[in-house]
Amino acid sequence: MRNGRDGVPAGLFTGKPRGCGRNDRHFVADLKQAMTSEKDPKTVAAQLCQFARTNFVAEGTDFDENSPLAQAGIDSFALVELLLFCERVIGVRVPDSHLTGNNLTSMATLANCIAELSRNNHSTA
C-alpha cells in the first residue's frame, strides 16, 4: 500500500474505500443517493455498517449494527474517519458533546444519535 503524508497509508483518513482511484466521487455520490432518510436510524445504521465493513472490519468478522465497535476493530482513528463519513455522506456533524460511551457502543447507538441530531437540524449544510 502506498504511503501518504507522514507515512500514513494512503486513503486512511479519506472516508473512501481504498483502491477506488478516480471513481471516489462516484462512490460518495452513490452513497448519498442510497440514503433515503438520515432521520431513520435503521437506514443510518445500515450505511454506517456498510462503510465500516468496506474500510475497517476484517473480512470474515461477524459484524452488524449491534456489534460493539471495539470488538469489530474500530479504534479511535477509524472512529474519526467514521465521523467524517457522517458529515460528508449523511450530512450530520456529531458534536463532541455527543461522543459519549452510550452513543459509541455500536453502530445502532451511533445511528440513533445521528438520527436525533438530524431531526433537530444539526446538519452540515
Secondary structure as GFF3:
##gff-version 3
##sequence-region A 1 125
A	DSSP	three_ten_helix	5	7	.	.	.	ID=ss1
A	DSSP	three_ten_helix	21	23	.	.	.	ID=ss2
A	DSSP	alpha_helix	24	34	.	.	.	ID=ss3
A	DSSP	alpha_helix	41	55	.	.	.	ID=ss4
A	DSSP	alpha_helix	76	85	.	.	.	ID=ss5
A	DSSP	pi_helix	86	90	.	.	.	ID=ss6
A	DSSP	three_ten_helix	96	98	.	.	.	ID=ss7
A	DSSP	alpha_helix	107	119	.	.	.	ID=ss8
###
